[in-house]
Amino acid sequence: MTPPDSTGSTAPTGTSAPTGSAPAFRRPPSATASHRHSISDTGMEAEAAYHLVHDETMLDGNARLNLATFVSTWMDDYADKIYAESYDKNMIDKDEYPQTAAIEDNCWRMIAGLWNCPDVAKTIGTSTIGSSEACMLGGLALKRRWQLARHAVGKPTGLPNLIMSSAVQVVWEKFCNYWDVEARYVPISAEHPVLDGHDLDRYVDENTIGVVAIMGQTYTGAYEPVQQIAAALDAIQAKTGYDVPIHVDGASGAMIAPFLQPDLVWDFRIERVHSISTSGHKYGLVYPGLGWVVWRTADCLPADLIFNVSYLGGSMPTLALNFSRPGAQVLLQYYLFLHLGREGYRAIQQASQDVALYLSGGIGEIDAFELVSDGSDLPVFAWKQKEGHTDKWNLYHLSDRLRMKGWQVPAYPMPADLEELTVQRIVVRNGLSMDIAQDLLADIVEETAYLEALESPMPVEGPTAGFHH
């Protein structure tokens, strides 16, 4: 028997609707163009709607060939099965899904241990929609803690500021804009390509709520030296008395460094580090929609930011900018922690770094280019065109040539004070094998040779928007 459609009819697809039934669900999918900016009065059959959405998204790029994004584009069959079984779980509903809530707790405690938290039993953390929400929560805790300390001694709280690199991810610009915090950007330069503590005393004052240190700058993949930044803040405190905490934005590096650079001191081993955030959906290897934030100790997170709410028959604490949110990605993270363990994660991240070093080494040998970073921090690297090499083409042209073959390899200007420098970047993620990398490098060599053979200049485009995800 033919299954009923959304009208309840069991008539075979393509037959006339019974008398009295709406004919809306009998429209062939190609008969008319669908509405784009309004909901039509009549609908279409589920199969037709499915094919329309399916066919339109075929115009998107191939996720596996997207070397622009940090976000995971592949998980294994068991992860897909867990995802399909749990896509309807609501993370906020801890009364209905208590085991999912317990698994969330397990995960952030595992992460706290990964980041060398001094006492996992005395810390606090949470999952988030992504690292952007995690950064927002970390920033809010810094601001509120500063406000409470100022209130305690009768000082005004109207002019908070946050210090960060000019190469910071856009989420920090949003945080400062949304929550009325002055953003103090330390400019990067050829001499100081990352925030490294240089001249930090020129930016810190009694209204500074914290310093953001980036474990994996999105422009080049380079780590900011957190220990060096902390030492500069120690010196400032000794001189001025200002005790300024650090939030580590580890969107990518916080899930790389523990496995590939375990001796690098950047995490809770540094007392000045109050909180760390990361993306579960980047090098945490989970599908999009997951972030984590952990505080060094529970008192680094002011208690008045935690709400106890009565919801669906129970009382629960909640710390989030969002309310209802998916629980499936939390379960995927737990699955990976159980399945891979430390050694499994190390092997996957090492494979990504091996590919990054192979690609950067090959690109560095091309006469037209000079490496800006090589992938030895994050498995991410960038290169620039050698100064004065040619006036016939630029990196935007190479990006276009590669896109014609399906590769998405962005070119973009560096941030303020270094914006005259254009770079091209490759992000190596789980799923980019050495075989695929060989094909990519061959295409880069081929397309560079094509551009080098030009007898007249290519049209010059202006800088396009950079990739900050």
C-alpha positions as CSV (number, residue, x, y, z in Angstrom):
1,M,0.0,0.0,0.0
2,T,1.3,3.5,-0.8
3,P,2.1,5.4,2.4
4,P,-0.1,8.4,3.1
5,D,1.2,11.8,2.1
6,S,0.9,14.9,4.3
7,T,-2.8,15.2,3.4
8,G,-3.6,11.7,4.6
9,S,-4.1,10.5,1.1
10,T,-2.9,7.1,0.0
11,A,-3.3,7.7,-3.7
12,P,-0.1,6.9,-5.7
13,T,2.2,9.8,-6.5
14,G,1.2,11.6,-9.6
15,T,-2.5,10.6,-9.5
16,S,-5.4,13.0,-9.1
17,A,-6.3,13.9,-5.6
18,P,-9.6,12.6,-4.3
19,T,-12.6,14.9,-4.5
20,G,-12.5,17.4,-1.7
21,S,-8.7,17.1,-1.1
22,A,-6.4,20.0,-1.7
23,P,-4.4,19.5,-4.9
24,A,-1.3,21.3,-3.5
25,F,0.7,18.1,-3.1
26,R,0.3,16.9,-6.7
27,R,2.5,19.5,-8.3
28,P,5.4,18.0,-10.2
29,P,8.7,19.4,-8.8
30,S,9.7,21.1,-12.1
31,A,6.4,22.5,-13.1
32,T,7.0,26.0,-11.6
33,A,9.7,27.8,-9.8
34,S,9.4,27.7,-6.0
35,H,8.9,30.9,-3.9
36,R,12.3,32.2,-2.6
37,H,11.4,34.9,-0.1
38,S,7.9,34.0,1.0
39,I,6.0,30.8,2.0
40,S,3.6,29.7,-0.8
41,D,-0.1,29.3,-0.2
42,T,0.2,25.7,-1.4
43,G,2.9,23.2,-0.7
44,M,4.5,20.4,-2.6
45,E,5.0,16.7,-2.0
46,A,7.7,15.7,0.5
47,E,9.7,14.0,-2.3
48,A,9.6,17.1,-4.5
49,A,10.7,19.4,-1.6
50,Y,13.5,17.0,-0.7
51,H,14.8,16.9,-4.3
52,L,14.6,20.7,-4.6
53,V,16.7,21.2,-1.4
54,H,19.1,18.3,-2.3
55,D,19.6,19.7,-5.9
56,E,20.1,23.3,-4.8
57,T,22.8,22.4,-2.2
58,M,24.7,20.5,-4.9
59,L,25.8,24.0,-5.9
60,D,27.7,24.3,-2.6
61,G,31.4,23.5,-2.6
62,N,32.7,20.0,-1.8
63,A,33.3,20.0,2.0
64,R,36.2,17.6,1.7
65,L,38.0,20.0,-0.7
66,N,37.3,23.1,1.5
67,L,40.8,24.1,2.8
68,A,39.4,27.4,4.1
69,T,37.4,26.1,7.1
70,F,38.6,24.9,10.5
71,V,35.2,23.1,11.0
72,S,35.0,19.3,10.9
73,T,33.5,17.9,7.7
74,W,33.8,14.2,8.3
75,M,33.0,11.6,11.0
76,D,32.8,7.8,10.9
77,D,29.7,5.6,10.5
78,Y,29.2,5.0,14.2
79,A,29.3,8.8,14.8
80,D,26.7,9.2,12.1
81,K,24.6,6.5,13.8
82,I,24.8,8.3,17.2
83,Y,23.9,11.5,15.5
84,A,20.8,10.0,13.8
85,E,19.7,8.5,17.2
86,S,20.0,11.7,19.2
87,Y,19.3,14.7,17.0
88,D,16.1,15.4,18.9
89,K,17.8,15.6,22.3
90,N,17.6,19.1,23.9
91,M,20.7,19.8,26.0
92,I,18.9,22.3,28.2
93,D,16.3,19.7,29.3
94,K,18.3,17.9,31.9
95,D,15.2,16.5,33.6
96,E,14.1,14.7,30.4
97,Y,17.7,13.8,29.3
98,P,19.6,13.3,32.6
99,Q,22.2,10.9,31.1
100,T,23.0,13.3,28.3
101,A,23.5,16.0,31.0
102,A,25.8,13.6,32.9
103,I,27.8,13.0,29.7
104,E,28.2,16.7,29.2
105,D,29.6,16.9,32.7
106,N,32.0,14.0,32.0
107,C,33.2,15.7,28.8
108,W,34.1,19.1,30.3
109,R,35.9,17.4,33.2
110,M,37.9,15.3,30.8
111,I,38.8,18.5,28.9
112,A,39.7,20.2,32.2
113,G,42.2,17.3,32.9
114,L,43.5,17.6,29.3
115,W,44.3,21.3,30.0
116,N,46.1,20.5,33.3
117,C,43.4,21.9,35.6
118,P,44.9,21.8,39.2
119,D,41.8,20.1,40.7
120,V,39.1,18.8,38.3
121,A,36.8,18.4,41.3
122,K,36.9,22.1,42.1
123,T,36.5,23.5,38.6
124,I,33.4,24.3,36.5
125,G,32.7,24.2,32.7
126,T,30.0,23.8,30.2
127,S,29.3,22.9,26.6
128,T,28.2,25.7,24.2
129,I,26.9,26.0,20.6
130,G,30.4,26.7,19.4
131,S,33.6,28.4,20.5
132,S,32.1,31.8,19.9
133,E,29.6,31.3,22.7
134,A,32.4,29.8,24.8
135,C,34.4,33.0,24.3
136,M,31.4,35.2,25.1
137,L,31.0,33.3,28.4
138,G,34.7,33.6,29.2
139,G,34.6,37.3,28.5
140,L,31.5,37.8,30.6
141,A,33.1,36.1,33.6
142,L,36.2,38.4,33.2
143,K,34.0,41.5,33.1
144,R,31.7,40.4,36.0
145,R,34.6,39.4,38.2
146,W,36.3,42.8,37.6
147,Q,33.0,44.6,38.4
148,L,32.5,42.7,41.6
149,A,36.1,43.5,42.7
150,R,35.6,47.2,41.9
151,H,32.3,47.3,43.7
152,A,33.9,45.8,46.8
153,V,36.3,48.7,47.1
154,G,33.9,51.4,46.0
155,K,35.4,52.1,42.6
156,P,33.4,52.8,39.4
157,T,32.8,50.0,36.9
158,G,31.8,52.0,33.8
159,L,35.0,51.8,31.7
160,P,36.1,48.1,31.3
161,N,38.7,47.2,28.6
162,L,39.9,44.0,27.2
163,I,43.3,43.6,25.5
164,M,43.9,41.4,22.5
165,S,45.9,41.1,19.3
166,S,44.7,43.0,16.2
167,A,44.6,39.5,14.6
168,V,41.9,38.3,17.0
169,Q,38.9,36.4,15.8
170,V,35.8,38.5,15.1
171,V,34.0,37.0,18.1
172,W,36.0,39.2,20.4
173,E,35.1,42.3,18.5
174,K,31.5,41.2,18.9
175,F,31.9,40.6,22.6
176,C,33.3,44.1,23.2
177,N,30.6,45.7,21.1
178,Y,27.7,43.7,22.6
179,W,28.8,44.1,26.3
180,D,30.2,47.6,26.3
181,V,33.8,46.7,26.8
182,E,36.6,48.8,25.2
183,A,38.6,46.6,22.8
184,R,42.3,47.5,23.1
185,Y,44.1,46.0,20.1
186,V,47.8,45.4,20.2
187,P,48.9,45.7,16.6
188,I,50.8,42.8,15.0
189,S,53.8,43.6,12.8
190,A,56.6,41.8,10.9
191,E,58.6,42.0,14.1
192,H,55.7,40.9,16.3
193,P,53.4,38.7,14.2
194,V,51.5,37.6,17.3
195,L,50.6,39.0,20.7
196,D,53.8,38.2,22.7
197,G,53.7,40.6,25.7
198,H,55.7,43.3,23.8
199,D,54.7,46.8,25.0
200,L,51.8,45.3,27.0
201,D,52.3,47.8,29.8
202,R,51.1,50.5,27.4
203,Y,47.7,49.0,27.3
204,V,47.0,47.7,30.8
205,D,45.4,49.9,33.4
206,E,43.0,49.5,36.4
207,N,40.1,49.0,34.1
208,T,41.6,46.1,32.2
209,I,39.3,43.0,32.8
210,G,41.7,40.6,31.1
211,V,44.0,39.7,28.2
212,V,43.0,37.3,25.4
213,A,45.7,34.9,24.2
214,I,45.1,33.0,21.0
215,M,46.2,29.4,20.7
216,G,46.1,29.3,16.9
217,Q,45.7,32.6,15.1
218,T,43.2,32.2,12.3
219,Y,45.3,34.1,9.8
220,T,48.4,32.0,10.0
221,G,47.8,29.2,12.5
222,A,50.6,30.4,14.8
223,Y,50.3,30.1,18.6
224,E,50.5,33.2,20.8
225,P,53.1,32.5,23.6
226,V,50.8,32.4,26.6
227,Q,53.6,31.9,29.1
228,Q,55.4,34.9,27.7
229,I,52.2,37.0,27.9
230,A,51.7,35.9,31.5
231,A,55.3,36.9,32.4
232,A,54.7,40.4,31.0
233,L,51.6,40.6,33.1
234,D,53.5,39.4,36.2
235,A,56.0,42.3,35.6
236,I,53.2,44.8,35.2
237,Q,51.5,43.6,38.5
238,A,54.8,43.9,40.3
239,K,55.1,47.5,39.1
240,T,51.5,48.7,39.3
241,G,49.5,46.2,41.4
242,Y,47.2,45.4,38.5
243,D,46.3,41.7,38.7
244,V,45.1,40.9,35.1
245,P,43.8,37.4,34.2
246,I,44.1,35.6,30.9
247,H,41.5,33.9,28.8
248,V,43.0,31.5,26.3
249,D,41.0,31.4,23.1
250,G,42.0,27.8,22.2
251,A,39.3,27.4,19.4
252,S,41.7,25.2,17.5
253,G,45.0,24.9,19.5
254,A,43.5,23.7,22.7
255,M,42.6,20.4,21.0
256,I,46.0,20.2,19.3
257,A,48.7,21.3,21.8
258,P,47.8,18.7,24.5
259,F,48.5,15.9,21.9
260,L,51.2,17.3,19.7
261,Q,53.0,19.7,22.0
262,P,52.4,18.3,25.5
263,D,55.4,20.1,27.0
264,L,54.3,23.5,25.8
265,V,53.1,25.5,28.8
266,W,50.0,27.5,27.8
267,D,47.1,26.1,29.9
268,F,46.1,26.0,33.6
269,R,49.7,25.3,34.5
270,I,49.9,29.1,34.3
271,E,48.2,30.5,37.4
272,R,47.2,33.7,35.5
273,V,45.1,31.6,33.1
274,H,41.5,31.8,34.5
275,S,39.6,30.2,31.6
276,I,40.0,28.4,28.3
277,S,37.6,27.9,25.4
278,T,37.7,25.6,22.4
279,S,35.7,24.3,19.5
280,G,34.6,20.7,19.8
281,H,33.7,21.0,16.1
282,K,37.2,22.0,15.0
283,Y,40.1,19.9,16.1
284,G,37.7,18.3,18.7
285,L,36.7,16.4,15.5
286,V,32.9,16.7,16.0
287,Y,30.3,17.9,13.4
288,P,29.4,21.7,13.6
289,G,27.6,23.0,16.6
290,L,29.8,22.4,19.7
291,G,32.1,24.4,21.9
292,W,33.5,24.1,25.4
293,V,34.7,26.5,28.1
294,V,36.3,25.6,31.4
295,W,37.4,27.8,34.3
296,R,40.5,27.2,36.4
297,T,38.5,27.0,39.6
298,A,34.9,27.5,40.4
299,D,35.5,31.0,41.9
300,C,36.9,32.3,38.6
301,L,33.2,32.1,37.4
302,P,31.1,34.5,39.4
303,A,28.1,32.6,40.8
304,D,25.6,35.3,39.7
305,L,26.2,34.3,36.1
306,I,24.7,30.9,36.9
307,F,20.9,30.6,36.8
308,N,18.9,28.0,38.6
309,V,15.7,27.6,36.6
310,S,12.6,25.5,37.0
311,Y,11.9,23.8,33.7
312,L,9.9,20.7,32.7
313,G,9.4,19.4,36.2
314,G,12.9,20.0,37.6
315,S,15.3,22.6,38.9
316,M,18.7,22.9,37.2
317,P,21.6,25.3,37.0
318,T,22.3,26.8,33.5
319,L,25.2,28.8,32.1
320,A,24.6,29.7,28.5
321,L,23.7,32.5,26.1
322,N,21.4,30.0,24.4
323,F,18.6,28.1,26.0
324,S,17.4,25.1,24.0
325,R,20.3,23.6,22.0
326,P,21.2,20.3,20.5
327,G,22.6,17.5,22.7
328,A,23.7,15.3,19.9
329,Q,27.1,16.9,19.4
330,V,27.9,16.4,23.1
331,L,27.3,12.7,22.7
332,L,29.5,12.7,19.6
333,Q,32.3,14.3,21.6
334,Y,31.9,11.7,24.3
335,Y,32.0,8.9,21.7
336,L,35.3,10.3,20.3
337,F,36.8,10.5,23.8
338,L,35.9,6.9,24.5
339,H,36.8,5.6,21.1
340,L,40.1,7.5,20.4
341,G,41.6,8.1,23.8
342,R,44.7,10.3,24.0
343,E,46.7,8.1,21.7
344,G,43.9,8.1,19.0
345,Y,43.6,11.9,19.1
346,R,47.4,12.2,19.0
347,A,47.6,10.0,15.9
348,I,44.9,11.9,14.1
349,Q,46.3,15.3,14.9
350,Q,49.8,14.1,14.0
351,A,48.5,12.8,10.6
352,S,47.0,16.3,9.9
353,Q,50.3,18.0,10.9
354,D,52.3,15.6,8.7
355,V,50.1,16.6,5.7
356,A,50.4,20.3,6.6
357,L,54.2,20.1,6.8
358,Y,54.3,18.2,3.5
359,L,52.2,20.8,1.7
360,S,54.0,23.8,3.3
361,G,57.3,22.2,2.3
362,G,56.2,21.8,-1.3
363,I,54.7,25.3,-1.6
364,G,57.8,26.8,0.0
365,E,59.9,25.3,-2.8
366,I,57.9,27.2,-5.5
367,D,60.0,30.2,-6.5
368,A,57.0,32.6,-6.4
369,F,56.2,32.0,-2.8
370,E,57.5,32.6,0.7
371,L,56.0,30.8,3.8
372,V,54.5,33.0,6.5
373,S,54.0,29.9,8.8
374,D,54.6,26.2,8.1
375,G,52.0,24.2,10.1
376,S,54.3,23.3,13.0
377,D,51.9,24.8,15.6
378,L,48.4,24.1,14.2
379,P,48.2,22.0,11.1
380,V,47.5,25.3,9.4
381,F,49.9,27.4,7.3
382,A,50.0,30.5,5.1
383,W,52.2,31.8,2.4
384,K,52.7,35.1,0.6
385,Q,54.0,36.0,-2.9
386,K,57.7,37.1,-2.8
387,E,58.0,40.8,-2.9
388,G,58.5,42.1,-6.4
389,H,58.2,38.7,-7.9
390,T,55.6,39.6,-10.6
391,D,53.1,42.3,-11.6
392,K,51.1,39.9,-13.8
393,W,49.1,38.0,-11.1
394,N,48.5,37.8,-7.4
395,L,47.3,35.2,-4.8
396,Y,43.6,36.1,-5.5
397,H,44.2,34.8,-9.1
398,L,45.7,31.6,-7.8
399,S,42.8,31.1,-5.5
400,D,40.4,31.5,-8.4
401,R,42.3,29.1,-10.5
402,L,42.3,26.5,-7.8
403,R,38.5,27.0,-7.2
404,M,38.0,26.1,-10.9
405,K,39.3,22.6,-9.9
406,G,37.1,22.4,-6.8
407,W,39.7,23.5,-4.2
408,Q,38.7,26.3,-1.8
409,V,42.0,27.9,-0.8
410,P,41.4,31.5,0.4
411,A,43.5,34.5,-0.2
412,Y,43.0,37.5,2.1
413,P,44.8,40.6,3.6
414,M,46.3,40.5,7.0
415,P,44.7,42.6,9.8
416,A,45.2,46.3,10.5
417,D,48.8,47.5,10.5
418,L,49.8,44.7,8.3
419,E,46.9,44.9,5.8
420,E,49.2,45.5,2.9
421,L,50.3,41.9,3.1
422,T,48.1,39.3,1.3
423,V,48.4,35.7,2.3
424,Q,46.9,32.4,1.2
425,R,46.1,29.7,3.8
426,I,45.5,26.0,4.0
427,V,43.7,24.4,7.0
428,V,44.5,20.6,7.2
429,R,41.7,18.7,9.0
430,N,41.0,15.0,9.6
431,G,40.0,13.6,6.3
432,L,42.6,15.4,4.2
433,S,44.8,12.4,3.3
434,M,48.3,12.5,2.0
435,D,47.0,11.2,-1.3
436,I,44.6,14.2,-1.6
437,A,47.4,16.5,-0.5
438,Q,49.6,15.3,-3.3
439,D,46.8,16.1,-5.8
440,L,46.4,19.5,-4.3
441,L,50.1,20.3,-4.4
442,A,50.2,19.2,-8.0
443,D,47.4,21.5,-8.9
444,I,49.0,24.4,-7.0
445,V,52.3,23.8,-9.0
446,E,50.3,23.5,-12.3
447,E,48.2,26.6,-11.8
448,T,51.2,28.7,-10.5
449,A,53.0,27.7,-13.7
450,Y,50.0,28.8,-15.8
451,L,50.0,32.2,-14.1
452,E,53.8,32.5,-14.4
453,A,53.5,32.0,-18.2
454,L,51.2,35.0,-18.6
455,E,52.5,37.6,-21.0
456,S,50.3,40.4,-19.7
457,P,48.7,41.2,-16.3
458,M,45.6,39.5,-15.1
459,P,42.7,41.8,-14.0
460,V,43.4,43.0,-10.5
461,E,40.6,42.5,-7.9
462,G,40.4,44.3,-4.6
463,P,40.9,42.4,-1.4
464,T,38.0,40.1,-0.5
465,A,36.7,39.3,3.0
466,G,39.0,37.0,4.9
467,F,38.1,33.6,6.4
468,H,37.8,33.8,10.2
469,H,36.0,30.6,11.0
